[in-house]
Amino acid sequence: MIRRFLPEIISRQLPLRWRLRLERGITDEEFRDFHLATRDAVFRDNFLGEQEQRRLLNYLNPRKYYILVRNKYLSHLLFTQGGIRRAPLYACYIPEGRFATGSDIATDCAGVCALLQRKGVKRFMVKPVENSHGDDVYLVENLEFTDRDARLFLSSGEQKDLSKLLGDSPLVFEGVVTQTAQFAAFNPSSVNTVRFMTALYPDGDVKIIATFIKIGRAGRWVDNAGGGGNVDVAIDVASGRLEHAILFEGWDKVTDIDVHPDTGARLNGVVIDNWAAVKEEVKDFQRAFPYCKVGGWDIALTDEGPLAIEVNDFWDRTGQLFIRRGWRREVRDCYDAWKKTGRNYFFGRKLR
Protein backbone atom coordinates (compact mmCIF):
# COMPACT_ATOMS: atom_id res chain seq x y z
CA MET A 1 0.00 0.00 0.00
CA ILE A 2 2.81 2.44 0.93
CA ARG A 3 4.62 1.59 -2.31
CA ARG A 4 1.50 2.41 -4.28
CA PHE A 5 1.26 5.97 -2.92
CA LEU A 6 5.00 6.61 -2.61
CA PRO A 7 5.32 8.67 -5.88
CA GLU A 8 2.47 10.97 -4.75
CA ILE A 9 3.96 11.36 -1.27
CA ILE A 10 7.36 12.24 -2.74
CA SER A 11 5.79 14.68 -5.18
CA ARG A 12 4.06 16.60 -2.38
CA GLN A 13 7.40 17.25 -0.70
CA LEU A 14 8.93 18.84 -3.81
CA PRO A 15 9.02 22.58 -4.57
CA LEU A 16 6.06 23.72 -6.74
CA ARG A 17 8.18 24.13 -9.88
CA TRP A 18 9.51 20.57 -9.69
CA ARG A 19 6.13 19.13 -8.73
CA LEU A 20 4.44 20.67 -11.79
CA ARG A 21 7.24 19.41 -14.00
CA LEU A 22 7.01 15.88 -12.57
CA GLU A 23 3.21 15.62 -12.57
CA ARG A 24 2.29 17.55 -15.75
CA GLY A 25 5.45 18.29 -17.70
CA ILE A 26 5.28 22.07 -17.08
CA THR A 27 8.58 23.55 -18.27
CA ASP A 28 10.68 26.12 -16.42
CA GLU A 29 9.86 28.60 -19.20
CA GLU A 30 6.10 28.11 -18.75
CA PHE A 31 6.45 28.32 -14.97
CA ARG A 32 8.21 31.66 -15.34
CA ASP A 33 6.24 33.22 -18.21
CA PHE A 34 2.81 32.46 -16.78
CA HIS A 35 3.88 33.37 -13.22
CA LEU A 36 2.66 30.04 -11.91
CA ALA A 37 4.44 30.56 -8.58
CA THR A 38 2.08 33.42 -7.70
CA ARG A 39 -1.09 32.26 -9.44
CA ASP A 40 -3.93 30.81 -7.43
CA ALA A 41 -4.54 27.06 -7.41
CA VAL A 42 -7.49 27.37 -9.82
CA PHE A 43 -5.31 28.91 -12.55
CA ARG A 44 -2.44 26.46 -11.99
CA ASP A 45 -4.72 23.42 -12.02
CA ASN A 46 -6.36 24.47 -15.26
CA PHE A 47 -3.24 25.72 -17.05
CA LEU A 48 -2.51 23.66 -20.18
CA GLY A 49 1.20 23.32 -20.85
CA GLU A 50 2.79 22.40 -24.16
CA GLN A 51 3.63 18.80 -23.28
CA GLU A 52 0.09 17.87 -22.24
CA GLN A 53 -1.41 19.98 -25.05
CA ARG A 54 0.63 18.09 -27.62
CA ARG A 55 -0.58 14.72 -26.32
CA LEU A 56 -4.25 15.79 -26.31
CA LEU A 57 -4.16 17.50 -29.69
CA ASN A 58 -2.27 14.70 -31.41
CA TYR A 59 -5.42 12.68 -30.74
CA LEU A 60 -8.06 15.35 -31.39
CA ASN A 61 -6.33 16.93 -34.41
CA PRO A 62 -4.57 13.99 -36.09
CA ARG A 63 -1.33 14.53 -37.98
CA LYS A 64 -2.84 13.05 -41.13
CA TYR A 65 -4.96 16.21 -41.43
CA TYR A 66 -2.22 18.75 -40.68
CA ILE A 67 -1.87 19.74 -44.34
CA LEU A 68 -5.59 20.56 -44.57
CA VAL A 69 -5.14 23.14 -41.82
CA ARG A 70 -1.69 24.49 -42.60
CA ASN A 71 -1.86 24.70 -46.38
CA LYS A 72 -3.75 27.90 -47.17
CA TYR A 73 -4.75 26.77 -50.66
CA LEU A 74 -6.25 23.49 -49.46
CA SER A 75 -8.00 25.19 -46.55
CA HIS A 76 -9.46 27.73 -49.03
CA LEU A 77 -10.99 24.86 -50.99
CA LEU A 78 -12.31 23.06 -47.91
CA PHE A 79 -13.68 26.22 -46.33
CA THR A 80 -15.52 27.08 -49.53
CA GLN A 81 -16.95 23.58 -49.79
CA GLY A 82 -18.08 23.69 -46.16
CA GLY A 83 -19.74 27.10 -46.41
CA ILE A 84 -17.12 28.73 -44.17
CA ARG A 85 -16.88 32.41 -45.11
CA ARG A 86 -13.38 33.43 -46.21
CA ALA A 87 -11.63 36.19 -48.18
CA PRO A 88 -11.83 35.52 -51.94
CA LEU A 89 -8.95 33.61 -53.53
CA TYR A 90 -7.57 35.31 -56.65
CA ALA A 91 -4.62 33.08 -57.48
CA CYS A 92 -2.39 30.37 -56.12
CA TYR A 93 1.20 30.37 -57.37
CA ILE A 94 2.62 26.83 -57.41
CA PRO A 95 5.95 26.79 -59.28
CA GLU A 96 6.06 22.97 -59.47
CA GLY A 97 2.54 22.72 -60.87
CA ARG A 98 3.17 23.24 -64.59
CA PHE A 99 1.07 20.20 -65.53
CA ALA A 100 -1.76 21.09 -63.16
CA THR A 101 -5.04 22.52 -64.33
CA GLY A 102 -7.32 24.76 -62.35
CA SER A 103 -8.89 28.19 -62.57
CA ASP A 104 -6.89 29.48 -59.57
CA ILE A 105 -3.45 27.98 -60.24
CA ALA A 106 -0.54 29.76 -61.89
CA THR A 107 2.97 28.39 -62.26
CA ASP A 108 4.88 31.49 -63.34
CA CYS A 109 4.78 35.29 -63.31
CA ALA A 110 2.82 35.53 -66.56
CA GLY A 111 0.18 33.17 -65.20
CA VAL A 112 -0.25 35.15 -61.98
CA CYS A 113 -0.54 38.40 -63.99
CA ALA A 114 -3.16 36.84 -66.23
CA LEU A 115 -5.30 35.75 -63.26
CA LEU A 116 -5.05 39.13 -61.53
CA GLN A 117 -5.86 40.96 -64.78
CA ARG A 118 -8.80 38.73 -65.56
CA LYS A 119 -10.26 39.25 -62.09
CA GLY A 120 -9.64 43.01 -62.16
CA VAL A 121 -7.64 42.89 -58.94
CA LYS A 122 -5.69 45.92 -57.73
CA ARG A 123 -5.57 45.51 -53.94
CA PHE A 124 -4.84 42.16 -52.34
CA MET A 125 -2.82 40.14 -49.82
CA VAL A 126 0.09 37.86 -50.69
CA LYS A 127 0.80 35.04 -48.23
CA PRO A 128 3.05 31.96 -48.18
CA VAL A 129 0.94 28.86 -48.54
CA GLU A 130 2.29 27.24 -45.37
CA ASN A 131 3.70 30.00 -43.14
CA SER A 132 2.03 31.40 -40.03
CA HIS A 133 2.28 34.28 -37.51
CA GLY A 134 2.08 36.89 -40.28
CA ASP A 135 5.57 36.11 -41.56
CA ASP A 136 6.38 37.16 -45.15
CA VAL A 137 2.89 38.53 -45.74
CA TYR A 138 2.43 41.54 -48.02
CA LEU A 139 -0.45 43.97 -48.42
CA VAL A 140 -0.50 45.24 -52.01
CA GLU A 141 -2.29 48.58 -52.29
CA ASN A 142 -2.04 48.84 -56.08
CA LEU A 143 -0.25 47.36 -59.10
CA GLU A 144 0.68 48.31 -62.63
CA PHE A 145 1.08 45.65 -65.29
CA THR A 146 4.22 45.84 -67.40
CA ASP A 147 5.63 43.63 -70.14
CA ARG A 148 5.33 40.09 -68.67
CA ASP A 149 5.47 41.44 -65.11
CA ALA A 150 3.67 43.73 -62.65
CA ARG A 151 4.86 46.50 -60.37
CA LEU A 152 3.48 46.09 -56.84
CA PHE A 153 2.92 49.08 -54.54
CA LEU A 154 3.08 47.75 -50.98
CA SER A 155 1.44 49.19 -47.88
CA SER A 156 4.92 49.80 -46.45
CA GLY A 157 5.58 52.31 -49.25
CA GLU A 158 7.98 49.91 -50.94
CA GLN A 159 7.67 48.98 -54.61
CA LYS A 160 8.46 45.49 -55.79
CA ASP A 161 8.27 43.61 -59.10
CA LEU A 162 6.00 40.61 -58.94
CA SER A 163 8.70 38.48 -60.56
CA LYS A 164 11.01 39.31 -57.62
CA LEU A 165 8.37 38.20 -55.15
CA LEU A 166 7.86 34.84 -56.81
CA GLY A 167 10.36 32.13 -56.00
CA ASP A 168 10.43 28.45 -55.13
CA SER A 169 7.69 28.62 -52.49
CA PRO A 170 3.94 28.56 -53.24
CA LEU A 171 1.95 31.73 -52.55
CA VAL A 172 -1.72 32.63 -52.33
CA PHE A 173 -3.16 35.93 -53.56
CA GLU A 174 -6.39 36.75 -51.75
CA GLY A 175 -8.79 39.56 -51.03
CA VAL A 176 -8.28 42.20 -48.34
CA VAL A 177 -10.68 41.83 -45.42
CA THR A 178 -12.85 44.83 -44.52
CA GLN A 179 -13.74 44.66 -40.84
CA THR A 180 -16.72 46.27 -39.15
CA ALA A 181 -16.59 49.91 -38.14
CA GLN A 182 -16.57 48.82 -34.50
CA PHE A 183 -13.41 46.76 -34.98
CA ALA A 184 -11.73 49.26 -37.29
CA ALA A 185 -12.11 51.86 -34.54
CA PHE A 186 -9.86 49.81 -32.25
CA ASN A 187 -7.00 50.18 -34.76
CA PRO A 188 -7.73 50.82 -38.46
CA SER A 189 -4.37 49.69 -39.87
CA SER A 190 -4.74 46.06 -38.75
CA VAL A 191 -7.45 43.45 -39.20
CA ASN A 192 -8.23 42.90 -35.52
CA THR A 193 -9.23 39.27 -35.24
CA VAL A 194 -11.07 37.34 -32.55
CA ARG A 195 -9.49 34.07 -31.50
CA PHE A 196 -12.25 31.52 -30.95
CA MET A 197 -11.20 28.35 -29.14
CA THR A 198 -13.80 25.75 -30.13
CA ALA A 199 -14.34 22.10 -29.22
CA LEU A 200 -16.33 19.68 -31.40
CA TYR A 201 -17.98 16.74 -29.59
CA PRO A 202 -18.97 13.32 -30.99
CA ASP A 203 -22.67 14.25 -31.08
CA GLY A 204 -21.95 17.34 -33.21
CA ASP A 205 -22.26 19.79 -30.33
CA VAL A 206 -19.71 22.63 -30.33
CA LYS A 207 -18.56 24.42 -27.19
CA ILE A 208 -16.67 27.70 -27.21
CA ILE A 209 -13.79 27.35 -24.75
CA ALA A 210 -12.49 30.92 -24.81
CA THR A 211 -12.45 34.10 -26.88
CA PHE A 212 -10.11 37.08 -27.04
CA ILE A 213 -9.18 39.86 -29.49
CA LYS A 214 -5.75 40.49 -30.97
CA ILE A 215 -5.34 44.14 -31.98
CA GLY A 216 -2.39 45.60 -33.87
CA ARG A 217 -0.55 48.85 -33.15
CA ALA A 218 -0.84 52.00 -35.26
CA GLY A 219 0.60 51.54 -38.74
CA ARG A 220 0.87 47.77 -38.35
CA TRP A 221 -1.54 45.39 -40.03
CA VAL A 222 -0.42 42.11 -38.42
CA ASP A 223 -2.08 41.25 -35.11
CA ASN A 224 0.04 38.24 -34.10
CA ALA A 225 -0.29 37.84 -30.34
CA GLY A 226 2.52 35.42 -29.62
CA GLY A 227 5.21 37.74 -30.97
CA GLY A 228 4.33 40.64 -28.69
CA GLY A 229 4.04 44.33 -29.51
CA ASN A 230 0.27 44.38 -29.70
CA VAL A 231 -2.92 44.76 -27.67
CA ASP A 232 -4.89 41.78 -26.41
CA VAL A 233 -8.32 41.79 -24.79
CA ALA A 234 -10.28 38.94 -23.24
CA ILE A 235 -13.92 38.55 -24.26
CA ASP A 236 -16.55 37.17 -21.94
CA VAL A 237 -17.90 34.24 -23.96
CA ALA A 238 -21.47 34.61 -22.71
CA SER A 239 -21.94 38.36 -23.19
CA GLY A 240 -19.29 39.47 -25.69
CA ARG A 241 -18.04 42.08 -23.21
CA LEU A 242 -14.37 43.08 -23.46
CA GLU A 243 -12.29 42.80 -20.29
CA HIS A 244 -8.71 42.58 -19.01
CA ALA A 245 -7.17 44.59 -21.87
CA ILE A 246 -3.36 44.51 -21.88
CA LEU A 247 -0.47 45.93 -23.87
CA PHE A 248 1.66 42.85 -24.51
CA GLU A 249 5.22 43.81 -25.38
CA GLY A 250 6.83 40.59 -24.20
CA TRP A 251 6.53 38.26 -21.24
CA ASP A 252 8.14 40.75 -18.87
CA LYS A 253 6.35 43.77 -20.34
CA VAL A 254 2.63 43.32 -19.76
CA THR A 255 0.65 46.46 -18.93
CA ASP A 256 -3.03 46.67 -17.97
CA ILE A 257 -4.84 49.27 -20.09
CA ASP A 258 -8.40 50.52 -20.64
CA VAL A 259 -7.92 52.17 -24.05
CA HIS A 260 -5.80 51.47 -27.12
CA PRO A 261 -2.42 53.21 -26.60
CA ASP A 262 -2.36 54.67 -30.14
CA THR A 263 -5.98 55.33 -31.13
CA GLY A 264 -7.43 56.03 -27.69
CA ALA A 265 -10.34 53.70 -28.48
CA ARG A 266 -12.04 52.34 -25.37
CA LEU A 267 -11.60 48.61 -24.88
CA ASN A 268 -12.72 47.34 -21.45
CA GLY A 269 -16.49 47.31 -21.15
CA VAL A 270 -17.24 47.44 -24.88
CA VAL A 271 -19.73 44.79 -26.03
CA ILE A 272 -19.18 43.25 -29.47
CA ASP A 273 -22.05 43.85 -31.88
CA ASN A 274 -24.22 40.85 -32.85
CA TRP A 275 -22.20 38.61 -30.53
CA ALA A 276 -24.80 35.84 -30.18
CA ALA A 277 -25.14 35.46 -33.97
CA VAL A 278 -21.36 35.53 -34.45
CA LYS A 279 -20.93 32.68 -31.95
CA GLU A 280 -23.48 30.50 -33.71
CA GLU A 281 -21.82 31.01 -37.10
CA VAL A 282 -18.39 30.13 -35.72
CA LYS A 283 -19.87 26.97 -34.22
CA ASP A 284 -21.10 26.10 -37.71
CA PHE A 285 -17.58 26.72 -39.05
CA GLN A 286 -16.22 24.18 -36.56
CA ARG A 287 -18.84 21.58 -37.52
CA ALA A 288 -17.92 22.05 -41.18
CA PHE A 289 -14.24 21.37 -40.41
CA PRO A 290 -14.22 18.17 -38.29
CA TYR A 291 -10.62 17.33 -39.21
CA CYS A 292 -9.59 19.67 -36.40
CA LYS A 293 -11.79 18.88 -33.39
CA VAL A 294 -10.35 21.53 -31.07
CA GLY A 295 -9.51 24.58 -33.14
CA GLY A 296 -8.04 28.01 -32.62
CA TRP A 297 -9.96 30.08 -35.17
CA ASP A 298 -8.79 33.56 -36.18
CA ILE A 299 -12.03 35.29 -37.08
CA ALA A 300 -12.45 38.72 -38.67
CA LEU A 301 -15.81 40.39 -38.07
CA THR A 302 -17.24 41.98 -41.22
CA ASP A 303 -20.58 43.53 -42.16
CA GLU A 304 -21.43 40.23 -43.88
CA GLY A 305 -20.67 38.26 -40.71
CA PRO A 306 -17.67 36.39 -39.29
CA LEU A 307 -14.94 35.48 -41.78
CA ALA A 308 -12.29 32.82 -41.11
CA ILE A 309 -8.71 33.98 -41.63
CA GLU A 310 -7.41 30.56 -40.58
CA VAL A 311 -7.85 27.75 -38.09
CA ASN A 312 -4.93 26.57 -35.97
CA ASP A 313 -4.61 22.90 -35.06
CA PHE A 314 -1.76 23.47 -32.58
CA TRP A 315 -2.27 26.89 -31.08
CA ASP A 316 -0.25 29.22 -28.92
CA ARG A 317 -0.81 28.88 -25.16
CA THR A 318 -0.40 32.65 -24.63
CA GLY A 319 -4.17 33.16 -24.68
CA GLN A 320 -4.37 31.73 -21.16
CA LEU A 321 -2.47 34.82 -20.03
CA PHE A 322 -4.88 37.11 -21.90
CA ILE A 323 -8.10 35.57 -20.54
CA ARG A 324 -6.57 35.09 -17.05
CA ARG A 325 -7.61 31.48 -16.76
CA GLY A 326 -6.50 28.15 -18.13
CA TRP A 327 -8.38 25.92 -20.56
CA ARG A 328 -6.96 22.52 -19.63
CA ARG A 329 -10.23 21.21 -18.23
CA GLU A 330 -12.21 22.11 -21.36
CA VAL A 331 -9.72 20.50 -23.77
CA ARG A 332 -9.51 17.37 -21.63
CA ASP A 333 -13.30 17.15 -21.51
CA CYS A 334 -13.46 17.06 -25.32
CA TYR A 335 -10.61 14.53 -25.40
CA ASP A 336 -12.39 12.29 -22.87
CA ALA A 337 -15.63 12.47 -24.86
CA TRP A 338 -13.93 11.18 -28.01
CA LYS A 339 -11.97 8.57 -26.09
CA LYS A 340 -15.17 7.13 -24.65
CA THR A 341 -16.65 6.55 -28.09
CA GLY A 342 -13.50 4.89 -29.40
CA ARG A 343 -14.73 5.78 -32.86
CA ASN A 344 -14.41 8.71 -35.21
CA TYR A 345 -17.94 10.14 -35.32
CA PHE A 346 -17.55 11.62 -38.81
CA PHE A 347 -15.64 8.88 -40.59
CA GLY A 348 -16.73 5.71 -38.79
CA ARG A 349 -13.19 4.42 -38.18
CA LYS A 350 -11.51 3.46 -34.93
CA LEU A 351 -9.41 6.25 -33.44
CA ARG A 352 -5.92 5.33 -32.25
N, C-alpha and C positions, 0 to 999 in steps of 0.2 A: 504493500500500500504506500509506504514512504517513497519507494523507488518511483512509483507512478507519478507522484506529485512533486518529485524533486526538482525537475526543470522549472516548474512554476515558482517554487519556493526560492530557488536561486535567482530567478528573474526579478522577483520583488525586491531583492537586496541590492540590485544594480542601480547606478545612477540612471535618471530618466532617459538621457540620450542613448545609453547602451541598451536599456530595456526596449525602447522603441525600435532600435536597430535589430535586436535579437528576435522580437516578437513579430514585427511587421516590415522589416527591411527598410525603415526610414533612414535615409542617408544623413551624414553630417551637414551637407549642404541644405537639404530640406529642413532639418532641425533648426539651422541658423536662419535661413531666408524667411520661413514662416513663423519664426519666433515661438516655436513650440514649447520652450522652457517657461514662457510667461503666459501662454494661452490657458484658458480654462479646460477642464477635462472633457467637456462636450466637444469643443473644437478639435482637441487632440484625438479623441476617439473616432471622430468622423472625418479626419483628414485622410485623403487618399494619396499615398506616395507613389512614385513612379514604378517601383518594383511590383507592388500589388496591382496597380492599374494595368501594367503590361500583362500580367497573368489573366485578369478578368477580361480585358479587351481582346486578347488573342483568341478567346472563346466566343465573345459576343460579336466581334468584327473580324472574321477569319482572314488570314493572310491571302487566301485565294481570291478575295475581292478587293485587295488593296488598290489594284490598278484602276478599278472602277471609280474609286474615290479620288485618287491622287492624279489621275490623268484628266486634265481639264477638257480635252476633246471628247473622251468617252463619257465623262459625267455630263457634258452638254447634251449628248445624245440621249442618255438615260433620263435626265431631268425632263427633257422635252417629251419623251415617251410617257413619263409618269405624270405629266401635267404640273410639274414643279416650275414655277415662274423663274425665269433667268434672263440675264441680259442677252440680246440677240448675238448670234455668232455670225461674223462676216466672212472669216476665212480661217483655215488651219494650214499652216505651213509645215509640211513634212518632207524634208529633203530626200529621205530614202524612198518616198512613195511614188516614184515616177511611173509605175505601172498601175497605180491605184486609180480608181474612178470615183467620183463623188462631187456633188455640187459645191462643197465647202473646201475641198482639198486643193492646195497648190504646192508644187514641188520646187519652184524657183521664183525669182523676183518678178519676172514677167507674169507668172500665174497669179501671184498675190495682187499685183497692180490690176490685172484684168478683173479679179473678183471685186476689189474695192471700187473700181470704176463702174462696173455693172450695177453695183448696189448703191452707187451715189454717196459713198461714205467719205466724210471729211474729218470727223472727230471720232476717236475710238481709243480703246485700250489695247496694248500689246503685252501679252504675258507668256512666260515659259509654260509649256504644257505640264510640266511636273515639278515646278518650284513652289515654294510657299513663303509665308511671312512677308509678302510684298517685295521680295527680292527680284531685281531685274525686270520690274514692271514699268512701262512707259505710258503716259497719257499724251496722246497726239491731239493737239488742238486744231491742226489744219495740215493739208498736204497739197503739193503741186506735182502733177505728173510731168515727167521729163521723158527723154528718149530711153525706153526700156528700164526706167527707174522712177522713183518718186522722192521728192524732198519732203521730209517730215519736220513739222514745227512742234516741238515738245513743250509741255507745260512749264518746264524748267527754264525756257527761253533758248535752249539749245536747238540747233538744226542738225538733222542727221539724214543721210541718204538711206532709203529703205534697204538697198543692197548691202550696206555696211551693218545693218541691224540683223540681217539674215545670216545664219551660220550653219553649224552642224546640228543644232538643237531645234526641235519642233517648237512652234509658237502658235498661239491663238490670237486672233484679232476679233475683239468683241465690242459691243456697244457700251457707252458710258452711262452709268446709272444716275438717274435724277431722283434724289431723295425728297421726302416731304419737306414742306417749309418749316415744320417744327424741328426736324432733325438738321436741316441746313443751318438753322439759327444757332445751333450749338457750336458749329465750326463749318463754314461754307466750303473751305478748300478740300475737305476730306469727305468721303462717304462714310458716315458714322454708323457702323453696323452693330446690331444686337447679336450677342452670342446666346443662342438657345441650346441648352443641354437637354437632349430628349432621350427617352428610353422606350423602346418598343417591346411589348410583352407578347407572349405566345397567342393570346386571344385577340390580338390586333389593337389592344388598348395602348395609348401613348401617354406617358407622364412627362411633364416638363420638370426637370431636376432643378435647374437654375437659369437665371437670365441676367445679363449685364451688358452695358454699352461700352464700346471702345471708340473714343473720340480723338481725332488728330489735333495737332497744334496748328496755329495760323500758318498758311503757306504750304503745309504738308497735306498730301492726299492719301497717305497710307496710315491706317489706324492700328497697326500691329501692336498688341498689348504686351506680348512677351519680351519685346526688345526695349521697352521703356520709352520715355520721352513723349508720353501721351496722357490723356485723361481717361479714367475708367470709373464707371458708376454702376453700382448694383441696382437691379430692378426687382421690386417685390413681385413675385410671380402672380399672386392673386389679383393685385390691384393695378399693376403697371406703374407704380409710383417709384420715382428715382430716389435713391438714398445712398449714403456712404460714399459720396464722390471723393476721388483722390487724384492728385497729380503724381503719376508714377514715373519717376526719373531713374529708377534702378532700385534694387532691393533695400539699399540703405538710404534712399531718398524718396520716401513716401510722405506726402503732405495732404492732410484733410482740407478740402475746399468746399465752397458752396456754389461758386460760379466758375465758368471757364476762365482760365487766366489770361487769355488773349481777347476773346470776344465779349466777356462780361456776361454771357448768357447764364441765367439761373439754371441750376441743375437739381440739387436736392429739393424734393417736394413736387417737382413737375410730374404730371401723369401723362403717359404716352397715349396719344389719340387712338381710338378704335382698338384698344388693347385686347379685348376679349375676342374679336374677330381675327386679329393677327395670330393669336395663340392657336385658334382652331385650324387656320390655314397651315401653320408650321407643323402641327400634328399630322395633317394630311401629307405634307412633304415627307415626314418620317415614315409614314405607312407606305408611301410610294417608293421608298428606297430601303427595303428590308435587308440589304446586303450589309448595312452598317446599323446594328441594333441599338447601340448607344452612340449618338452622334453629337458633335459640336458644330452646330450650324451657324455660319456667319450670314446674317439676314439684313438686307437693306430694306428700309420701309419707304415705299413709293406711293404715289397717289393711286396707283392701280392695285396696291396691296403689297404684302411681303414678297421679296425677291431674293432667291438664294444666290449668294456669291460663291459659296462652297460649303461642303460638309467635311469635317475632320474626323477621321476614324481613330486617331491617337492624338488627343488634344493636350494643350498646355495645362498644367495644374495651377497656373497663376491665378485663375479665376476664383479659387478658394480664398485668396487674399482679398480680392475685390468684394466678394459677397459676404465676407467675414464669417463664413461657416464652411465646413467640409461637405463633400458629397459622396463619401465612401459608402454610407448606408444605402443610398438610393441606387448606386451602381451595383452593389452586391445584391440588392433585392431583385433587380432585373436578371442578374446572373443566376441567382438561385431559382427564379421562375423558369428559365430555359433549361437549367440542369434537371429540374424535376420532370420535365416532359421527356427529356432524352431524345427528342426528335426536333428536327427543323420544321417549324410550323408552316413555312412558305414553300419548302421544297420536298418535304416528306422523306428526308434522309436522316439517318442517325448522326447526331452531332458527336464529335470526338473531343 
